[in-house]
């Protein structure tokens, strides 16, 4: 796919940074530590009225070109954290990117950043310093952050209770080494009209590592990613259900759900006509560039309800 000639460098930067129009929440605290010889940072939102005892934590990974602050505002997890008493954590990527296995398609991949080790160390800090329950740590992300979330499911299933990637299938380079330590609940969301990360797989069409140009290392299709997780989790057949429309925005939603070993579930929310954006988030660029944003459901609410129903 080629981009229209009028697309400026600034527009490409915004395209890589879903939710960039939002400022940082005043209730989030910036923290950090050294990992792999470099300084790493994250935003943390502590719930305003947490119950006594250990708390769940949700790790929320921004897309390529994005930031932790943008993701905090675009997804509304802070509001849910205050309501339900979990810790919301927004890690900061290396040069606004994550090493998701696609090599030089991301700046972090080109630099050989060990983001998996960073996340493992971050989980240790949350457990030690924030009274986080090690059995209730979850991960979600958008685009490059979603692809990285898929990789974390492959590599850190012993540290995560569930994952929920949005607009980001598993990179093909990670498929042969994906070996989760146990059954891992997975909720995936993807639009069929996504012009950036194709629903049917292939190369990502806007990448941070190629200055906004198309990538070289493909991702699996959404159905192939789902089949991988169903196989890894020893799932039964998936059952498909069409959701009733909640608004007339030109999109519709079909849910595929499979019951798996050890009580896990693998689910897919296919947004027919949906583009490259957070569900119920902003239409941050014209539809011609990123496709339509769906408002059939609240992405953060759906993901948190899925997470809270499972634990290691």
Residue, then its C-alpha position, 0 to 999 in steps of 0.5 A: x500500500x502506498x501513502x497519498x503524496x499529501x501525507x506529511x512527516x508530521x502526519x506519519x509521526x501522529x499515525x505511529x503515535x495513536x492517541x498523541x493528542x492526549x496529555x499526561x494524566x496528572x495522577x500518574x507518577x514517573x519512575x524508572x531503573x536501569x535495565x540492560x545498561x540503559x535507563x528505562x522509565x514507566x508511568x504508574x497509576x496507583x488506585x485512589x481507593x485500593x482494598x487492603x492486600x495484594x493488588x492486580x496490575x495491568x501493563x499497558x504498552x504504547x504503539x510504535x512512535x507513542x509514549x506512556x503518557x499518550x497511552x494512559x490518556x487514550x485508553x482510560x485504564x486509570x479510571x478503571x484502576x480507581x474504580x476496581x483497585x488495580x495498578x495501571x502501569x505504562x512502560x516507556x519504549x526505547x525511542x518510542x518502540x518495542x523489540x517485538x521480534x521484527x528486527x530492524x522494523x522497530x528502533x528497539x529491535x535495530x538496537x537489540x534492546x532486551x525488552x523482555x528482560x526489562x518487563x521481567x524486572x519491572x514485574x519484580x519491582x511492582x511485586x516488591x514495591x507496589x504490593x502487586x499480586x504476582x499471580x495477577x499481572x496482565x499485559x495489553x498493548x496497541x500495534x507495536x505494543x500489541x505485537x510485543x504483548x504477543x511476544x511476552x505471552x510466548x516468553x513470560x507466561x510464567x509471569x503473566x496471568x493473561x494478555x490482550x493485544x489490540x491491532x497487533x498479531x504475533x510477528x512471524x519471526x516469533x512463531x517457531x520459538x513461542x513456548x508459553x510455560x503454561x496455558x495463557x488466556x488470550x483476548x485479541x482485538x483487530x479490525x478487518x479494515x486496518x491499513x497499518x497492520x493487515x488483518x490477513x498478515x504480511x508486512x506492517x505498512x508503517x514502521x518506526x525502524x524505517x522512518x515511517x516506511x513499510x516493514x520487511x519482517x511480516x506478522x502472522x494473520x489474525x486467524x493464524x495467531x488465534x490458531x497458534x494460541x489455541x494450539x499452545x493452550x490445548x483449546x477446543x473448537x472456537x464458537x462464533x457469535x455476532x454482537x448486537x450493534x450498540x451504535x451506528x458507526x459502520x463497524x460490527x463485531x464478531x466474537x470467537x471464543x474457545x475453552x482451553x486447558x486449565x480453565x484458560x480462554x482464547x478469544x478474538x473480537x473481529x471488528x468488521x470495518x474497523x481500522x487501526x485504533x483503540x476501541x472507543x478511542x479517538x479518530x486521531x487521523x482521517x479514515x483514509x489513513x488509519x481506517x475507522x475507529x469502532x465505538x461498538x465497545x470500550x476496549x479498556x473495559x472489555x480487556x479489564x473484565x477479561x483479565x479480572x476473570x482469570x489468574x495464575 
